[in-house]
Amino acid sequence: MKYRLLLLSAAALLTACDPAASDKSEAKPEKDAKVENAFPSTYAPLASEPTVITNAQLIDGTGSEIAAGSVYIQGGRIVAVGAGDAPEDFPSEANTIDAQGRFVTPGIIDIHSHLGNYASPGVNAHSDGNEVTSPITSEVDAEHGVWPQDPGFDEALKGGITTLHILPGSANLFGGKGVTLRNIASRTVQGMKFPDAPETLKMACGENPKRVYGDKGGPGSRMGNVAGYRKNWIRATEYKKKREKDGDDFVRDLQLETLADVIDGKILVQMHCYRADEMVQILDIAKEFDYKITTFHHAVEAYKIGDILAENGTCAAMWADWYGFKMESYDGIRENVPFVHAAGACAMIHSDDDNNIQRLNQEVAKTWADGNRAGLNISKAEAWKWLSTNPAKALGILDETGTLEVGKRADIVLWSADPFSTYARPETVMIDGATVFDRESGLEPKSDFRLGQGEAPRAMTQQPTNAGEEL
């Protein structure tokens, strides 16, 4: 049996937050001093037991596939993964799951979701994804609008989603911060926050900002959009210089603080953008002010500039076949994701929708098949990167999750069939080694909002399609 083994220390296996963190928050900060981590993660993994998944068809997220493999989990982490099946090599007390030849993959990561901010039922009271009072709202944070009881989290988990990134909508040039969540039941959003995940900033280019603000003082054109970015990056540059010069002895500005942290490399830019020409212009602005665009979202024309994205180390988060619903989305092709991948760039799928998030494996299967029909020869194991590995990379959490590798969090999905099949469904979902969904036993989360209620009519549980776009 071929295994990559690693003995992890107890400290490495325990991922609960340090209780001292809450004590520090009680100290009174100096006047105008920046309070680091004002809303700290309180996420603690659920209890788990040593578990061995044997006789599995492994797709590990690194581009490799193992026909008959095993995964050993201890302390919520992967401590061994490889080919073969030798029970005597594992502790006798370990729980054993015989996959019986079924597929086992890393948990799916959705880099673009609005669950919690556009919660179900889709009523106006649950519309908390866009702060449409100004084109510049970098001071707001998506986590402050997330409703943890959104039933959409439950449905996403049944689709294999173990981690998701919640973003503000796309009304603004600078829309605010995003937040990366673990898909577990929690009373608070802090209890869902991925520990130590980098902060992100949502920005938007193109039609949305000029449409929303054209009759509200601007910007009213793409020219105005670009001028708006540059004016505010100039302000942020000056703020950054003053902060470095004066230390804590200056008046904080939450709006400029976010942008200055982007320039400092502390916050990852996630940018809504459709057209290839605009994406290249945005990359030029980033070079002008010395910051980085981590990911373009939607990126319907990314296939035209795959080489440029690769040169800049910028990812593209795309749909399989959503395009043509407005002018800037008109020139789309079904091979967008695989063509970007083939150009050597970081490509991935995303949902931007409470229904689409439940079947992202099918979305990847569609675009993977379209790419191969066009002449590419991409393996299923390589295409799986679009579901977990590359989203983890773009969110700055690849060292923790996204692949079935030794030392990673045990975020795992066991499938009923080949996950590239229309008929495949997650049968078991594990987060940090704890089983949080199991179809056969009936174990599944149920939002507090649903407790004591029958199943509501579909019309009452469905939010608007593409919530981040419909303002």
VOPAGU-2260 file (C-alpha; in pm, 1 decimal, decimal comma):
REM VOPAGU-2260
SITE   aa  ch    i         X         Y         Z
SITE  MET   A    0       0,0       0,0       0,0
SITE  LYS   A    1     139,4     340,1    -101,1
SITE  TYR   A    2      71,5     614,6     152,5
SITE  ARG   A    3     189,6     961,5     230,9
SITE  LEU   A    4     182,8     967,5     611,6
SITE  LEU   A    5     210,1    1253,6     853,2
SITE  LEU   A    6     192,6    1252,8    1231,7
SITE  LEU   A    7      23,6    1572,5    1338,2
SITE  SER   A    8      77,9    1725,8    1677,8
SITE  ALA   A    9    -216,9    1781,9    1905,8
SITE  ALA   A   10    -178,8    2154,4    1855,2
SITE  ALA   A   11    -210,9    2116,7    1480,7
SITE  LEU   A   12    -518,2    1896,8    1512,4
SITE  LEU   A   13    -708,4    2137,6    1736,3
SITE  THR   A   14    -860,7    2419,8    1536,8
SITE  ALA   A   15   -1087,9    2575,4    1798,7
SITE  CYS   A   16   -1028,8    2943,1    1868,3
SITE  ASP   A   17    -807,2    3050,0    2157,9
SITE  PRO   A   18   -1038,3    3155,5    2445,2
SITE  ALA   A   19    -796,2    3436,5    2515,4
SITE  ALA   A   20    -912,2    3608,1    2199,3
SITE  SER   A   21   -1238,2    3711,5    2364,5
SITE  ASP   A   22   -1048,3    3843,0    2667,1
SITE  LYS   A   23    -840,8    4070,0    2445,2
SITE  SER   A   24   -1154,3    4222,3    2296,0
SITE  GLU   A   25   -1251,5    4351,4    2640,4
SITE  ALA   A   26    -947,1    4578,1    2661,4
SITE  LYS   A   27   -1035,7    4939,2    2584,5
SITE  PRO   A   28    -859,5    5044,3    2263,3
SITE  GLU   A   29    -669,4    5368,4    2242,3
SITE  LYS   A   30    -852,6    5654,5    2077,3
SITE  ASP   A   31    -877,8    5608,2    1702,0
SITE  ALA   A   32    -646,5    5305,0    1713,4
SITE  LYS   A   33    -743,7    5026,5    1474,9
SITE  VAL   A   34    -897,3    4728,1    1654,6
SITE  GLU   A   35    -767,1    4418,0    1483,9
SITE  ASN   A   36   -1024,0    4145,9    1421,0
SITE  ALA   A   37   -1320,6    4333,6    1565,3
SITE  PHE   A   38   -1553,0    4044,4    1474,3
SITE  PRO   A   39   -1336,2    3735,8    1536,8
SITE  SER   A   40   -1427,7    3387,6    1423,1
SITE  THR   A   41   -1567,6    3170,2    1699,2
SITE  TYR   A   42   -1587,1    2864,5    1473,5
SITE  ALA   A   43   -1500,2    2536,9    1644,2
SITE  PRO   A   44   -1508,4    2205,8    1456,4
SITE  LEU   A   45   -1774,6    1958,0    1555,6
SITE  ALA   A   46   -1658,8    1651,8    1746,9
SITE  SER   A   47   -1531,2    1375,8    1521,2
SITE  GLU   A   48   -1380,8    1031,0    1561,4
SITE  PRO   A   49   -1090,3     863,6    1381,4
SITE  THR   A   50   -1234,7     743,4    1052,7
SITE  VAL   A   51   -1107,8     543,4     757,5
SITE  ILE   A   52   -1279,9     565,1     419,6
SITE  THR   A   53   -1175,3     259,4     221,3
SITE  ASN   A   54   -1233,7     116,7    -125,2
SITE  ALA   A   55   -1294,0     461,5    -272,7
SITE  GLN   A   56   -1253,0     611,5    -618,4
SITE  LEU   A   57   -1055,9     917,2    -508,3
SITE  ILE   A   58   -1044,5    1248,8    -694,0
SITE  ASP   A   59    -804,9    1437,4    -471,7
SITE  GLY   A   60    -817,7    1794,1    -609,4
SITE  THR   A   61    -452,2    1796,0    -715,6
SITE  GLY   A   62    -532,4    1660,4   -1060,7
SITE  SER   A   63    -486,3    1296,9    -958,6
SITE  GLU   A   64    -733,8    1009,2    -942,9
SITE  ILE   A   65    -685,2     690,0    -743,4
SITE  ALA   A   66    -895,4     395,2    -858,1
SITE  ALA   A   67    -900,0     213,9    -524,9
SITE  GLY   A   68    -786,9     429,3    -237,1
SITE  SER   A   69    -835,1     512,7     125,9
SITE  VAL   A   70    -842,6     825,2     340,7
SITE  TYR   A   71    -761,2     821,2     710,8
SITE  ILE   A   72    -900,1    1105,1     923,0
SITE  GLN   A   73    -799,1    1190,5    1277,9
SITE  GLY   A   74    -866,1    1503,9    1479,4
SITE  GLY   A   75   -1063,1    1649,8    1188,9
SITE  ARG   A   76    -757,4    1639,1     959,4
SITE  ILE   A   77    -642,4    1406,8     682,5
SITE  VAL   A   78    -344,9    1211,1     815,4
SITE  ALA   A   79    -311,3     956,2     536,1
SITE  VAL   A   80    -435,4     922,6     180,2
SITE  GLY   A   81    -332,0     688,7     -94,7
SITE  ALA   A   82    -381,4     373,5    -296,7
SITE  GLY   A   83    -470,4      44,4    -140,2
SITE  ASP   A   84    -684,5     -87,5     137,3
SITE  ALA   A   85    -508,1    -245,7     434,1
SITE  PRO   A   86    -719,7    -218,8     752,0
SITE  GLU   A   87    -432,5    -351,4     965,7
SITE  ASP   A   88    -245,0     -27,8     894,3
SITE  PHE   A   89    -511,1     177,7    1070,8
SITE  PRO   A   90    -594,6     199,0    1442,0
SITE  SER   A   91    -843,0     -68,7    1542,9
SITE  GLU   A   92   -1066,7     189,5    1710,4
SITE  ALA   A   93   -1111,8     388,2    1386,5
SITE  ASN   A   94   -1458,8     397,6    1236,7
SITE  THR   A   95   -1452,1     239,0     890,8
SITE  ILE   A   96   -1661,7     352,7     594,5
SITE  ASP   A   97   -1652,9     116,6     298,1
SITE  ALA   A   98   -1711,5     336,7      -5,7
SITE  GLN   A   99   -1775,4      23,7    -216,6
SITE  GLY   A  100   -1605,4     178,3    -517,9
SITE  ARG   A  101   -1795,4     505,3    -502,2
SITE  PHE   A  102   -1634,1     842,1    -566,3
SITE  VAL   A  103   -1484,8    1046,4    -283,3
SITE  THR   A  104   -1381,7    1408,1    -342,0
SITE  PRO   A  105   -1289,4    1722,4    -152,5
SITE  GLY   A  106   -1585,6    1930,1     -38,1
SITE  ILE   A  107   -1703,5    2187,4    -292,8
SITE  ILE   A  108   -1614,6    2553,7    -236,2
SITE  ASP   A  109   -1837,5    2824,6    -384,1
SITE  ILE   A  110   -1640,9    3146,3    -420,6
SITE  HIS   A  111   -1944,7    3359,1    -509,8
SITE  SER   A  112   -2260,9    3322,4    -305,2
SITE  HIS   A  113   -2518,8    3556,1    -153,7
SITE  LEU   A  114   -2674,2    3307,8      88,4
SITE  GLY   A  115   -2760,2    3477,5     412,8
SITE  ASN   A  116   -2750,6    3823,0     250,2
SITE  TYR   A  117   -3036,0    3736,7      11,1
SITE  ALA   A  118   -3194,8    3475,1     231,3
SITE  SER   A  119   -3497,3    3255,8     170,5
SITE  PRO   A  120   -3785,4    3332,8     167,2
SITE  GLY   A  121   -3694,0    3589,0     -99,1
SITE  VAL   A  122   -3871,5    3891,0      44,3
SITE  ASN   A  123   -3762,8    4254,7      65,6
SITE  ALA   A  124   -3688,3    4218,4     435,5
SITE  HIS   A  125   -3414,1    3969,4     343,1
SITE  SER   A  126   -3249,2    4192,7      82,9
SITE  ASP   A  127   -2922,1    4284,7     255,4
SITE  GLY   A  128   -2666,6    4235,1     -19,7
SITE  ASN   A  129   -2628,0    4583,3    -167,1
SITE  GLU   A  130   -2568,2    4911,2      16,2
SITE  VAL   A  131   -2699,7    5136,5    -261,0
SITE  THR   A  132   -2650,4    5470,2     -85,5
SITE  SER   A  133   -2320,4    5547,2    -260,5
SITE  PRO   A  134   -2102,4    5401,5    -535,8
SITE  ILE   A  135   -1822,0    5381,5    -277,0
SITE  THR   A  136   -1918,2    5158,6      16,4
SITE  SER   A  137   -1593,3    4981,4      96,0
SITE  GLU   A  138   -1670,2    5036,0     464,2
SITE  VAL   A  139   -1953,0    4778,9     476,1
SITE  ASP   A  140   -1908,5    4407,1     529,5
SITE  ALA   A  141   -2122,8    4121,8     395,9
SITE  GLU   A  142   -2095,3    3934,3     724,8
SITE  HIS   A  143   -2301,4    4205,0     895,5
SITE  GLY   A  144   -2595,9    4116,3     673,4
SITE  VAL   A  145   -2570,9    3735,5     688,8
SITE  TRP   A  146   -2866,9    3558,9     847,3
SITE  PRO   A  147   -2732,2    3223,6     973,2
SITE  GLN   A  148   -3082,0    3070,3     967,4
SITE  ASP   A  149   -3112,8    3099,6     588,7
SITE  PRO   A  150   -3247,4    2758,3     476,4
SITE  GLY   A  151   -3030,0    2797,1     167,6
SITE  PHE   A  152   -2726,6    2691,5     369,2
SITE  ASP   A  153   -2896,6    2356,3     438,4
SITE  GLU   A  154   -2972,3    2297,5      71,2
SITE  ALA   A  155   -2619,7    2394,5     -32,4
SITE  LEU   A  156   -2476,2    2140,3     212,0
SITE  LYS   A  157   -2686,9    1867,6      51,1
SITE  GLY   A  158   -2515,0    1964,7    -274,3
SITE  GLY   A  159   -2170,5    1905,7    -126,6
SITE  ILE   A  160   -2084,4    2267,7     -37,8
SITE  THR   A  161   -1856,8    2269,2     266,7
SITE  THR   A  162   -1717,6    2625,5     237,2
SITE  LEU   A  163   -1868,5    2930,9      71,8
SITE  HIS   A  164   -1772,8    3292,1      21,2
SITE  ILE   A  165   -2047,7    3549,1      77,8
SITE  LEU   A  166   -2011,7    3870,7    -120,8
SITE  PRO   A  167   -2201,1    4199,8    -134,0
SITE  GLY   A  168   -2390,4    4261,7    -457,0
SITE  SER   A  169   -2259,6    4445,7    -761,7
SITE  ALA   A  170   -2431,7    4784,2    -740,9
SITE  ASN   A  171   -2119,3    4970,0    -636,6
SITE  LEU   A  172   -1770,3    5043,2    -764,3
SITE  PHE   A  173   -1649,8    4936,5    -420,1
SITE  GLY   A  174   -1923,0    4720,4    -270,7
SITE  GLY   A  175   -1770,1    4616,2      61,3
SITE  LYS   A  176   -1598,7    4320,3     218,7
SITE  GLY   A  177   -1684,6    3955,3     163,1
SITE  VAL   A  178   -1665,5    3677,4     422,1
SITE  THR   A  179   -1565,1    3310,5     392,7
SITE  LEU   A  180   -1789,0    3071,1     588,5
SITE  ARG   A  181   -1788,3    2709,0     693,8
SITE  ASN   A  182   -2122,7    2558,4     597,7
SITE  ILE   A  183   -2232,3    2452,9     944,7
SITE  ALA   A  184   -2532,3    2539,6    1157,6
SITE  SER   A  185   -2457,4    2826,3    1394,2
SITE  ARG   A  186   -2640,5    3084,5    1602,1
SITE  THR   A  187   -2406,0    3356,5    1475,4
SITE  VAL   A  188   -2211,7    3439,1    1163,8
SITE  GLN   A  189   -1896,5    3450,4    1377,4
SITE  GLY   A  190   -1957,4    3083,1    1448,4
SITE  MET   A  191   -1944,6    3012,1    1074,0
SITE  LYS   A  192   -1642,5    3223,6     985,1
SITE  PHE   A  193   -1349,2    3030,2     841,2
SITE  PRO   A  194   -1069,4    3083,4    1095,3
SITE  ASP   A  195    -791,1    3309,8     967,0
SITE  ALA   A  196    -930,9    3328,3     613,2
SITE  PRO   A  197    -809,8    3649,5     444,9
SITE  GLU   A  198   -1057,3    3932,9     411,9
SITE  THR   A  199   -1182,7    4018,9      65,3
SITE  LEU   A  200   -1316,8    4327,3    -112,6
SITE  LYS   A  201   -1598,1    4313,3    -366,8
SITE  MET   A  202   -1565,6    4555,6    -657,1
SITE  ALA   A  203   -1771,6    4584,9    -974,4
SITE  CYS   A  204   -1714,1    4720,9   -1321,3
SITE  GLY   A  205   -1935,6    4765,7   -1623,1
SITE  GLU   A  206   -2310,0    4815,5   -1648,9
SITE  ASN   A  207   -2426,6    4780,5   -1289,8
SITE  PRO   A  208   -2261,3    5081,7   -1120,1
SITE  LYS   A  209   -2342,6    5320,3   -1404,8
SITE  ARG   A  210   -2700,4    5192,5   -1422,0
SITE  VAL   A  211   -2760,7    5226,1   -1047,7
SITE  TYR   A  212   -2589,7    5562,7    -998,8
SITE  GLY   A  213   -2632,3    5729,5   -1337,1
SITE  ASP   A  214   -2921,4    5942,0   -1209,7
SITE  LYS   A  215   -2788,1    5967,9    -852,0
SITE  GLY   A  216   -2480,2    6180,0    -909,8
SITE  GLY   A  217   -2278,3    5924,6   -1102,4
SITE  PRO   A  218   -2091,1    5746,5   -1228,4
SITE  GLY   A  219   -2308,6    5733,1   -1535,6
SITE  SER   A  220   -2063,9    5578,2   -1781,3
SITE  ARG   A  221   -1773,2    5338,5   -1799,8
SITE  MET   A  222   -1547,7    5645,6   -1812,7
SITE  GLY   A  223   -1696,9    5756,2   -1483,4
SITE  ASN   A  224   -1645,5    5409,6   -1337,1
SITE  VAL   A  225   -1271,2    5416,1   -1408,5
SITE  ALA   A  226   -1234,6    5772,7   -1280,3
SITE  GLY   A  227   -1416,3    5666,6    -962,5
SITE  TYR   A  228   -1174,8    5379,8    -900,8
SITE  ARG   A  229    -868,4    5596,2    -957,3
SITE  LYS   A  230    -984,4    5889,0    -743,1
SITE  ASN   A  231   -1048,1    5658,4    -451,5
SITE  TRP   A  232    -722,9    5465,6    -490,2
SITE  ILE   A  233    -544,2    5803,4    -479,5
SITE  ARG   A  234    -726,8    5883,5    -154,6
SITE  ALA   A  235    -640,5    5540,7     -16,9
SITE  THR   A  236    -273,4    5583,1    -107,0
SITE  GLU   A  237    -258,8    5909,7      85,4
SITE  TYR   A  238    -443,5    5752,1     379,6
SITE  LYS   A  239    -195,3    5462,4     382,4
SITE  LYS   A  240      99,5    5703,9     391,4
SITE  LYS   A  241     -55,5    5899,5     679,1
SITE  ARG   A  242    -130,8    5579,0     869,6
SITE  GLU   A  243     227,4    5463,9     833,4
SITE  LYS   A  244     359,6    5804,6     940,4
SITE  ASP   A  245     129,2    5871,7    1234,4
SITE  GLY   A  246      80,3    5517,0    1362,0
SITE  ASP   A  247    -228,6    5493,9    1580,1
SITE  ASP   A  248    -243,1    5870,8    1627,9
SITE  PHE   A  249    -480,9    5942,5    1343,6
SITE  VAL   A  250    -855,6    5938,3    1279,8
SITE  ARG   A  251    -974,7    5616,0    1124,6
SITE  ASP   A  252   -1183,0    5613,5     807,9
SITE  LEU   A  253   -1340,5    5269,6     753,5
SITE  GLN   A  254   -1388,2    5333,5     383,2
SITE  LEU   A  255   -1025,0    5423,7     317,5
SITE  GLU   A  256    -896,7    5172,2     571,5
SITE  THR   A  257   -1032,1    4887,6     359,3
SITE  LEU   A  258    -871,5    5021,6      42,8
SITE  ALA   A  259    -539,0    5088,6     216,3
SITE  ASP   A  260    -540,9    4729,2     342,6
SITE  VAL   A  261    -588,7    4612,8     -16,6
SITE  ILE   A  262    -277,8    4807,1    -119,7
SITE  ASP   A  263     -94,2    4652,2     175,3
SITE  GLY   A  264    -188,1    4306,3      45,8
SITE  LYS   A  265    -405,1    4220,8     346,9
SITE  ILE   A  266    -735,6    4207,2     155,6
SITE  LEU   A  267    -800,2    4007,9    -164,3
SITE  VAL   A  268    -992,2    4180,9    -443,9
SITE  GLN   A  269   -1285,0    3983,9    -589,1
SITE  MET   A  270   -1416,0    4181,4    -888,0
SITE  HIS   A  271   -1739,9    4152,3   -1083,1
SITE  CYS   A  272   -1648,6    4204,3   -1450,5
SITE  TYR   A  273   -1779,3    4056,7   -1777,1
SITE  ARG   A  274   -1595,5    4199,4   -2078,0
SITE  ALA   A  275   -1238,2    4110,5   -2168,7
SITE  ASP   A  276   -1140,2    4468,1   -2254,7
SITE  GLU   A  277   -1261,4    4594,5   -1916,8
SITE  MET   A  278   -1079,2    4322,2   -1728,3
SITE  VAL   A  279    -753,1    4426,3   -1893,7
SITE  GLN   A  280    -817,6    4790,5   -1803,6
SITE  ILE   A  281    -882,7    4690,0   -1444,0
SITE  LEU   A  282    -552,6    4501,6   -1437,9
SITE  ASP   A  283    -381,1    4821,3   -1557,5
SITE  ILE   A  284    -539,8    5019,6   -1272,2
SITE  ALA   A  285    -419,4    4757,8   -1025,8
SITE  LYS   A  286     -65,0    4800,7   -1157,3
SITE  GLU   A  287     -94,7    5180,4   -1136,3
SITE  PHE   A  288    -175,7    5163,9    -765,1
SITE  ASP   A  289      24,4    4851,5    -682,8
SITE  TYR   A  290    -246,1    4613,2    -571,7
SITE  LYS   A  291    -362,9    4279,7    -710,7
SITE  ILE   A  292    -686,6    4155,5    -860,3
SITE  THR   A  293    -722,5    3808,2    -714,4
SITE  THR   A  294   -1029,4    3697,9    -911,3
SITE  PHE   A  295   -1263,8    3829,1   -1179,0
SITE  HIS   A  296   -1617,6    3704,8   -1116,0
SITE  HIS   A  297   -1863,3    3612,0   -1394,5
SITE  ALA   A  298   -1587,3    3688,7   -1649,0
SITE  VAL   A  299   -1802,6    3586,8   -1945,2
SITE  GLU   A  300   -1530,4    3690,4   -2191,8
SITE  ALA   A  301   -1237,9    3548,3   -1994,5
SITE  TYR   A  302   -1171,4    3297,3   -2274,3
SITE  LYS   A  303   -1043,4    3586,8   -2486,3
SITE  ILE   A  304    -769,0    3679,0   -2238,0
SITE  GLY   A  305    -671,8    3351,5   -2069,3
SITE  ASP   A  306    -305,9    3419,3   -2142,0
SITE  ILE   A  307    -323,6    3766,6   -1985,0
SITE  LEU   A  308    -495,3    3629,0   -1675,3
SITE  ALA   A  309    -222,2    3366,4   -1645,7
SITE  GLU   A  310      53,2    3628,9   -1681,2
SITE  ASN   A  311    -103,2    3837,4   -1402,6
SITE  GLY   A  312    -176,3    3544,5   -1171,7
SITE  THR   A  313    -544,3    3639,7   -1169,7
SITE  CYS   A  314    -822,0    3380,7   -1145,9
SITE  ALA   A  315   -1159,4    3376,6   -1321,5
SITE  ALA   A  316   -1478,5    3251,6   -1153,5
SITE  MET   A  317   -1737,8    3168,3   -1418,9
SITE  TRP   A  318   -2068,4    3002,1   -1496,9
SITE  ALA   A  319   -2102,4    2700,9   -1721,5
SITE  ASP   A  320   -2356,9    2849,5   -1962,6
SITE  TRP   A  321   -2513,7    3166,4   -1823,1
SITE  TYR   A  322   -2464,9    3451,8   -2067,8
SITE  GLY   A  323   -2657,1    3679,5   -2301,5
SITE  PHE   A  324   -2891,8    3822,3   -2037,0
SITE  LYS   A  325   -2750,7    4175,9   -2080,2
SITE  MET   A  326   -2520,4    4339,7   -2332,2
SITE  GLU   A  327   -2193,7    4297,0   -2142,5
SITE  SER   A  328   -2272,6    3926,4   -2103,3
SITE  TYR   A  329   -2363,5    3879,6   -2469,9
SITE  ASP   A  330   -2041,4    3732,6   -2610,0
SITE  GLY   A  331   -2028,2    3417,3   -2400,9
SITE  ILE   A  332   -1936,7    3062,1   -2496,1
SITE  ARG   A  333   -2003,6    2732,0   -2321,0
SITE  GLU   A  334   -1632,6    2646,2   -2328,8
SITE  ASN   A  335   -1529,5    2950,8   -2123,6
SITE  VAL   A  336   -1407,2    2767,2   -1812,4
SITE  PRO   A  337   -1204,9    2495,6   -1990,5
SITE  PHE   A  338   -1054,7    2743,3   -2238,7
SITE  VAL   A  339    -930,7    2963,9   -1953,8
SITE  HIS   A  340    -789,8    2653,6   -1785,6
SITE  ALA   A  341    -621,2    2542,4   -2107,3
SITE  ALA   A  342    -451,7    2883,5   -2132,9
SITE  GLY   A  343    -278,8    2812,1   -1802,7
SITE  ALA   A  344    -492,4    3045,6   -1592,3
SITE  CYS   A  345    -672,1    2970,6   -1265,6
SITE  ALA   A  346   -1031,1    2881,6   -1361,7
SITE  MET   A  347   -1327,9    2785,5   -1146,2
SITE  ILE   A  348   -1705,3    2758,2   -1131,5
SITE  HIS   A  349   -1927,5    2976,7    -912,8
SITE  SER   A  350   -2298,5    2992,8    -839,5
SITE  ASP   A  351   -2421,5    3348,1    -760,9
SITE  ASP   A  352   -2756,7    3177,7    -708,5
SITE  ASP   A  353   -2931,7    2987,9    -430,4
SITE  ASN   A  354   -3043,9    2709,0    -664,8
SITE  ASN   A  355   -2729,3    2678,1    -876,6
SITE  ILE   A  356   -2518,8    2627,6    -564,1
SITE  GLN   A  357   -2697,8    2296,0    -507,2
SITE  ARG   A  358   -2558,4    2136,9    -826,7
SITE  LEU   A  359   -2219,3    2288,2    -899,5
SITE  ASN   A  360   -2083,0    1942,5    -981,2
SITE  GLN   A  361   -2330,1    1928,5   -1272,0
SITE  GLU   A  362   -2228,5    2277,1   -1384,2
SITE  VAL   A  363   -1866,2    2167,6   -1402,1
SITE  ALA   A  364   -1964,6    1848,1   -1581,7
SITE  LYS   A  365   -2141,3    2052,0   -1851,3
SITE  THR   A  366   -1857,5    2292,3   -1921,9
SITE  TRP   A  367   -1595,8    2015,0   -1895,4
SITE  ALA   A  368   -1783,2    1814,3   -2160,5
SITE  ASP   A  369   -1820,0    2122,6   -2381,6
SITE  GLY   A  370   -1446,1    2185,6   -2362,0
SITE  ASN   A  371   -1352,7    1831,4   -2449,6
SITE  ARG   A  372   -1596,9    1828,9   -2740,6
SITE  ALA   A  373   -1413,0    2138,1   -2864,9
SITE  GLY   A  374   -1088,8    1941,5   -2876,7
SITE  LEU   A  375    -944,7    1973,6   -2528,4
SITE  ASN   A  376    -841,3    1664,1   -2339,4
SITE  ILE   A  377    -905,2    1757,8   -1977,4
SITE  SER   A  378    -944,3    1474,1   -1728,0
SITE  LYS   A  379   -1217,7    1468,6   -1468,1
SITE  ALA   A  380    -953,1    1481,7   -1196,9
SITE  GLU   A  381    -808,9    1798,8   -1348,7
SITE  ALA   A  382   -1154,4    1955,3   -1396,0
SITE  TRP   A  383   -1233,5    1896,3   -1028,5
SITE  LYS   A  384    -990,4    2179,4    -949,5
SITE  TRP   A  385   -1264,2    2415,3   -1071,9
SITE  LEU   A  386   -1484,3    2303,2    -780,8
SITE  SER   A  387   -1253,9    2308,4    -480,4
SITE  THR   A  388    -883,3    2364,7    -543,1
SITE  ASN   A  389    -890,2    2690,3    -737,5
SITE  PRO   A  390   -1165,7    2850,4    -525,8
SITE  ALA   A  391    -955,7    2769,7    -218,2
SITE  LYS   A  392    -653,1    2925,6    -386,3
SITE  ALA   A  393    -847,4    3240,7    -478,0
SITE  LEU   A  394    -972,8    3276,4    -120,0
SITE  GLY   A  395    -630,8    3225,4      35,5
SITE  ILE   A  396    -729,7    2903,1     216,5
SITE  LEU   A  397    -567,2    2635,6      -1,6
SITE  ASP   A  398    -325,6    2549,7     278,5
SITE  GLU   A  399    -630,5    2443,0     483,6
SITE  THR   A  400    -882,7    2290,6     243,6
SITE  GLY   A  401    -967,6    2223,4    -121,7
SITE  THR   A  402    -774,2    1897,5    -170,1
SITE  LEU   A  403    -747,3    1553,6     -15,2
SITE  GLU   A  404    -391,5    1595,5     107,6
SITE  VAL   A  405    -218,6    1513,6     432,2
SITE  GLY   A  406    -262,3    1791,9     686,5
SITE  LYS   A  407    -570,9    1945,2     526,3
SITE  ARG   A  408    -908,6    1978,2     693,8
SITE  ALA   A  409   -1116,3    1667,1     631,2
SITE  ASP   A  410   -1381,8    1834,3     412,3
SITE  ILE   A  411   -1504,6    1536,1     213,3
SITE  VAL   A  412   -1797,7    1427,5      -3,7
SITE  LEU   A  413   -1891,3    1066,1     -76,9
SITE  TRP   A  414   -2103,6    1049,4    -393,8
SITE  SER   A  415   -2378,8     811,8    -501,7
SITE  ALA   A  416   -2226,9     794,2    -850,0
SITE  ASP   A  417   -1964,4     959,0   -1067,7
SITE  PRO   A  418   -1997,4    1327,7    -966,2
SITE  PHE   A  419   -1980,9    1422,8   -1334,3
SITE  SER   A  420   -2308,5    1236,3   -1387,0
SITE  THR   A  421   -2647,7    1407,9   -1390,2
SITE  TYR   A  422   -2771,1    1141,5   -1149,4
SITE  ALA   A  423   -2497,9    1181,1    -886,2
SITE  ARG   A  424   -2593,0    1310,9    -542,7
SITE  PRO   A  425   -2383,0    1358,1    -230,4
SITE  GLU   A  426   -2453,4    1069,4       6,5
SITE  THR   A  427   -2226,9    1177,4     290,5
SITE  VAL   A  428   -2071,8    1518,9     359,5
SITE  MET   A  429   -1800,3    1571,1     619,9
SITE  ILE   A  430   -1665,8    1902,2     751,3
SITE  ASP   A  431   -1350,6    1880,4     960,4
SITE  GLY   A  432   -1402,5    1505,0     979,5
SITE  ALA   A  433   -1751,3    1531,2    1130,3
SITE  THR   A  434   -2043,8    1392,0     931,5
SITE  VAL   A  435   -2290,0    1677,9     884,1
SITE  PHE   A  436   -2508,6    1521,1     614,8
SITE  ASP   A  437   -2587,1    1156,5     547,6
SITE  ARG   A  438   -2863,1    1070,1     306,4
SITE  GLU   A  439   -2908,9     707,9     415,5
SITE  SER   A  440   -2942,0     775,6     789,3
SITE  GLY   A  441   -3145,7    1092,5     739,0
SITE  LEU   A  442   -2891,3    1313,4     913,4
SITE  GLU   A  443   -2926,5    1662,9     774,3
SITE  PRO   A  444   -2928,2    2019,3     900,9
SITE  LYS   A  445   -3254,4    2204,2     945,3
SITE  SER   A  446   -3258,0    2579,0     991,9
SITE  ASP   A  447   -3432,4    2711,8    1301,2
SITE  PHE   A  448   -3655,6    2899,4    1058,5
SITE  ARG   A  449   -3794,6    2565,6     939,0
SITE  LEU   A  450   -3850,6    2408,6    1279,5
SITE  GLY   A  451   -4216,0    2349,7    1354,9
SITE  GLN   A  452   -4314,9    2425,3     997,2
SITE  GLY   A  453   -4419,5    2202,5     714,6
SITE  GLU   A  454   -4246,8    2226,1     380,8
SITE  ALA   A  455   -4329,7    2567,7     239,6
SITE  PRO   A  456   -4448,5    2608,2    -119,5
SITE  ARG   A  457   -4162,2    2644,2    -365,4
SITE  ALA   A  458   -4259,2    3003,2    -445,1
SITE  MET   A  459   -4209,3    3096,7     -81,3
SITE  THR   A  460   -3858,2    2949,6     -52,4
SITE  GLN   A  461   -3703,6    3069,7    -375,8
SITE  GLN   A  462   -3511,8    3395,7    -397,2
SITE  PRO   A  463   -3457,2    3587,4    -721,1
SITE  THR   A  464   -3222,9    3422,3    -966,5
SITE  ASN   A  465   -2873,1    3570,8    -968,2
SITE  ALA   A  466   -2940,2    3772,7    -653,5
SITE  GLY   A  467   -2619,2    3966,9    -673,9
SITE  GLU   A  468   -2720,5    4104,3   -1013,7
SITE  GLU   A  469   -3086,9    4186,0    -958,5
SITE  LEU   A  470   -3085,9    4505,3    -756,3
